[in-house]
């Protein structure tokens, strides 16, 4: 059983609110973008195929459909690196909308969540958190029913929580916006497993739309790790715990809204009824059978990381079974958010039901605030031992690309252009870079696992000015 080195990426859409200088909100989404969008000076603009701002860390920011800003991380070979780059995206996005201190102008508040605010224009708004996994065998990935029971129950680990209008606390935000099991849509017909990358022989990836935007580091690490483990079983055509899945969307919604991870749901065309918890346990047991017995790894780094994730997966399920809230705090978003809300309401002297609901919504929104990181910093200090990365890792990820994927070539190219002051004569994209004024014009970076080539080294060497300290090793 092969557990391969894999490349991971995350795409987060961010919610924006335009705030008056004296307080109060005056608009959202597109209004805020049209008012001001200033990516920090480190990035360069590339207009093909889509207008994107590329950063030296290999990531990019662009305005996606629905006029939401979206951060797409650099390709990461380790999931720990991905966590750092996902958190770096919050900082870069907040900097992109910093207010002009010289003007008494509205500020733009940036939020990382999945559900639109009531003030949003256009009514129901959903912000995506998409996951990308480099695949070794895309054919088996199209057999979605092997994967779907795991994916629809994964929300008990990565759910971010959300209070519905009727006061019910759903454990997942994004789950309620899924409408089909497999498909190519991302807007009108959102699918649990998006198959657009599975049919492209160049990209070779599978693309997931159903996951929540997490504030805590632990669920980012665990959702990518557990998904990679299950994906390896499917790619290797191992015997899976389930081979059919019926009513996956209905089951996903039921789990999210009920919040009862032990309540049986109908996902099979048999009389057997299993809970979200039991389904996760069966996938874990199947993974352990291969991971600890007949596993082959592409690298020691991947072996250590996947075994660590498998151990954390088991610890998480044990804590859920024991209802060990103390263990889950600082690790699971939906549990931690509810904990803060409960404490907040206990200290409040308000008895009016509508006012209480409004305060809970305010608390909910504040949890996802990334322009103001006060609450997030408090959580990081309170539960420092539960973090996956540290602040130094995140700040490094803001400026440096991963050193073992093609993102390094892209990041080094962007840094070189900035040193030379030639950012206006460049094209940057995921699978190629171009310099349009001199030397070798075009370098392809199609393989995400290749971080350096002789051709690219010569490309950078040709860019180096004479009598300069400009060096890359």
N, C-alpha and C positions, 0 to 999 in steps of 0.2 A: 504494500500500500504506500503510494508516494504522496507525501505532503510537501508540495513545492514551495520554493521561493515565489512570492507573489507581489504584485504591485497594487497598492491601494490608493484610492482618492476619495475625497468628500467634497460635495457641492452644497453650499448653504445659501438659501435666499434669506435676506434680512428684511425685517419690517421697519419702517420709518415713520416717525411722527414729527410734525412741525410744531414747535412749542413757542408760544408768545414770550417776549422778554419778561413780562410780569406774571407769567403763569397761565396755564390753560392751553389746550391743543387747538390748532386751527386747520389741520389737514393731515393727510397721510399719503404714503406711496408716491405716485407720480408727481404730486405737488411738491414734495420735498426734494425730489431729484431735479426737477426743473428749476427749483429755487437755487440749489447749490450742490454740485458734486465735484469735489476737489481731491482726487487721489493724491497721496503724499508724493513728494518730489522724486522719490527713489524709482518710480515706475516709468515705463515707456508705453506709448500708445501704438498699437498695431491694429490696422483697420481691416485686415483680411484674416479669415472669412467673416468675422464679426468684430465690431469695435470693442477691443479689450485693452485693459491696462495691465501690463505684465510687471511683476515685481522680481527683484534679484533672488528671492527665495524660490523662484520657479512657479509661483502661483499667479492667478489673474483675477481681476474683478471686471464685471460687465453688467450692463442693465439687461435683464432677462424679460421674457414675456410678462406682461402685467406691470411693467415699470418697477420691478423690484431689483435692487442691486444684489448680485450673486457673487460669492467668493468660491472659486474652484481651487482646491489645494494642489500643491505640487504632488507628483507621484512619489509615494513612500514605499520602501521595501519592508519596513518593519511597522507594526501597528502602533508601537510606542511613538515612533516618529510621526505617524499620522495624527495621533492625539495632540502632539505639540503643534503641528501645522494647522490642525483644526482650531485650536485655541488661538494661535497666531492670527488666524483669519478674523476673529472677533476684534482684536486690537487694530489690525490694518483697516478694517471696515469703520471702526469708530473714528480713526484718524482721518478717514476720507471725508467725513462730514463734520469736522471740527468747526465751530463758529468763528466768525471774523470778529475778534475782540475790539477792533476799532469801530465797529458799527453796532448800533443798538438794534440788532436784527434778530429775527427768530432763530432759535437753535434747533438742530435736528437730533432727535433722540433715536438711537439705533437699538433694535431688539432682535434677539435670536430665538424665535419660537416658530410655531406652525399654523397658528390661528390668527386671523385678522381681528382688529379692534372694531368696536361698534361704530366708530367714527369713520372707518374706512369707506372711501367712495366705491360704489359698485357692489355693496352688500357682502356676500360670503367671499372671504379671501383666505387662501391657504398658501403658506410659504413652504417650499420644499426643502427637504434634507436628503440629497441623493447620495448613494454609495456606489463606488466602482471597484470591481475586483478583476484583475487580470486573470483570464481563464486558460487552463491548459487543454480543456476538452469542452468546447462550446456545444457540441451535439447533445451531450447528456444534460446540459443545463436547460434545454428546451422541454425536458420532461418535468414540467413544473410541479406536478403533483407529488414528486419525491421530495421537493424542497418546501412546498407551500405550508404543510403543517408546522414545520419549524418556524418559518417566517411569520406566520400569522400569530403564533404564540410567543414570539421573541419579545413582544411588547411588555411582558412581565419583567423583563430585564432592562429594556432601553426606553420604556415609556416616560414621557416628560410630564404627564398629568395635565388635566384641564377641567375647570368647573363649567359645566354646561349651563345654559340659561335657566333650567329648572332646578339648579342647585346641586345636581348629581355630579360627583367627581369621577371623571373618566381617567383611566390610567394612561391612555395614549391620546395625543392630539391628532396625529397624522392618520391613524387607523380609520378614523371616521370619514376620511376623504377618499378611501380606496373604493373603486367601483367594479374592478374585474381582477381575475387571477393573473392572466398573462396577456400582454399587449404592448403596443408601441407608443401609446399616448402618454402624455405627461400633464395635460390640462383637462380636457373634457372627459377622457376615459382613463383615469389613473389606475394603473395595474400594480399589483403586489410585486410581480417580477416583470421588468421591462425587457422586451426581447430585441430591441433595436441594435444592441451591441453584439448579440449572439450570432447574427447572420453576416456580420462584417468580418472577413478573414484578416483584415489589417488591424482592427482594433482589438479583437479577441477579448472581450470583457463581458461580464454581466453587470447589469445596472438595476439597482433597487430604489424604489420610490417611497416605500411605506414606513421608513423609520422616522423617529422623532428627532428634533434638534435638541441635543443634550447640552446642558450647562456643566454638569459634573464630568470629570474625566473618565471615571470608572465605566459608565455605560457605553461611552464611545469605544473604549478599549475592548470591552466584552462583546459588544454587538458585532464589531468587525471580526474579532477573533473567533467567536463561536460560528459565525457565518462562514468564515474561511475553512474551519474544520469540517463542517457539514458539506461544503462545496467539494472538498477533496474526496469525501466518500462518494459523492455522486459522480464526480469526474472519473474516479477509478472503478465505477460501476459496482460498488459494494452493495450488499443486500441492505436495504433501508428499512426502518421500522414501519413505514407506510408506503404503499404504492398507488393509492388513490386518494382523492380529496374531493368532497362534495361541499357545496355551500361555503367556500372559504371566506368570501367577503362578509356574509352574514355572521359567520363564526367570529371573524375578526372584530366586527362591530359589537357583538354580544360580549366578548371578553373585555373590550375597552370600556363599555358603559357599565357593565355589572361590577367590574372591579374585583370579582370573585375568581381567583385563579384556580380554585378547587372545584368549581361548578362544571359538570360535564357539558361538552359541546358536541354537536353532530358534524363531524368532518369526514366520516367514512360511510360507504354504502352497506355497512353491516350493522348489527345490533349493538356493537361495542360503542360505548360512550366514554370518552376520556376528557379530563380537564386540561386546561392550558399547562398546568404544572406537570401533569403526568406525561403529556406529549413532549415537553422539554426534557424530562427525565429519560424517556426512551431514546431520544436523539443523543443525549449525553452518554448513555450506556453503550450505544452503538459506536460512538466516536472513541470511547475509552478502549473498547475491545480491539480496535485497530491501532490506535495511537500508542498503546503500551505493549503491543504484541508484535505486529508485523510491519511497523512503520519504517519508511525510508525518507530521509530529509535531504533537501538540496544543500542545506548549510546547517552548521551548529547553532547559528543565531536563530534560524527559523524553528529548529527543534526546541530550543530553550523557551522561546516566546510562546509557541503553541501549547507546550506542556504547562506552562504557567497559566495560560488562559483557561485551559481545561480544568486546572485545579480551582481557579477562581469561579468558573461556571458551577462546579460542584458545591463550592462554599456558598454561592449565592442561592442555589436551589435549596440547600440545607437551611439557610436563614429564612427563606420564604416559607418553607414547610414548618419551621419552628415559630414563625411569626416574630422573628428576632429583630424588632424595629431598631434597637440600639446598633446592631451590626449594619443594617441597611442605610442608616443615616450617613450622608456624605458619600454614599456609593450609588444609590438608586434615586433618580431625579423625582419620580412621582411620590415616593415615600418622603423624601426630604422636603419637598415643596409643601406637602400636606402638614408636616410637622411644624414648619414655620407659620403656616396659616392658622393652625390650631392654637399655637402659642400667642399669636397676634390677637386672635379673637378672645382668648381667655383674659388678656390684659385689657380688652376694650370694655367700656361700660355701655356700649350701644345695644339696645334691645330690639330696635325696629328691624324686621326681617329684610326689607329691601335695602336698608342702609348696610346691614351686615353683608349682604350679597355684593354690594358695591365695593366694600372694603376688601372682601376676598378677591374680587376681580383685580383690584389695585395691587394686592399682594402677588397675585398670579403674574401680572404684567411685570412687576418689579423684579421677579425672579429671573426673568429673561433679559433684563436690561444690560447691555454691554457698553453703552457710553458711560454709564455710572456703574462701576464695578464694586460698589461698597459691600453689597450682600455677598457677591461671589468671593471677594477677598476675605470676608468674615468666615465663610464656609471653608475656604482653603486653610485658614489659620486654625479653625476649630478641629478640622479633620485632616490635618496635614499628612497623617500616616495612611490615608486612604486615596491619596492622589497617585496618578500614574507617572506624571512628569513634574518638574518644578518650574519656578518662574524663569530661571536661567535657560532652561530648555526651550521655553516658549519664546523668550526674547531672541534667542539664537535662531529659532525657526522663522521669526519675522524678517530676518535679513539673509539667512543662508539656506540654500536648497539642500535636500537630502543628498548625501555624498555617494549614493550607490544606485541611483536610477538616472534616466535620461534628463531629469529635472536639473541635475548638476550642470550639464552642458548648456541648457537654456539659461540657467541663472548666471553662469560664468560669462555667457555671451552678453546678457543684459548689463552686467557689471562692467564689462569691457567697453561697451558702447557709452556708458555713462562717464567712464574715465576719459574717453576720447571726445566726449561731447558730440556724439554722432547718433543720438537716439532717433532723430527724424529720418534717417536713411535705412531703417531696419524693418524687417518683418519678423514677427515671432508667432509661433503657433505650437501646438502640442507635438507635432511630428516633424517640424522643420524650422530652421532659422535662416534668414537671408540678410546679407549686407549688400546694399544696392549701389555703393559708390566705388568700390575698389576690391581687388583681390578675388579670392574664391567667393562666389556669390551665394551659393546655396548648399546647406548641409542638412541632410535628412536625419531625423532622430526617431525612427519608427519603432525600434525595439525599446520598450520601457525599462527593460532590465539592463541595458547597456548605458553606462555612465561616462565612458571615455573611449575615443577612437583616435587613431593616428591622424585621420583626415581632419577631425575636429581640432586636435592639438595644433596642426599646421595652420588651420583656419585662424585660431587665436593668435598664433605666432606672427602671421602676416598682418594682423591688426595692431601689433605692438609698435608704438612709435620709437624711433631711434633716440638714444640717450635718455631713456625713461626708466623709472622704477617699476613700470607696469609689468607684473610677472604673474604667471599662473603655473602652479605645479600639479 
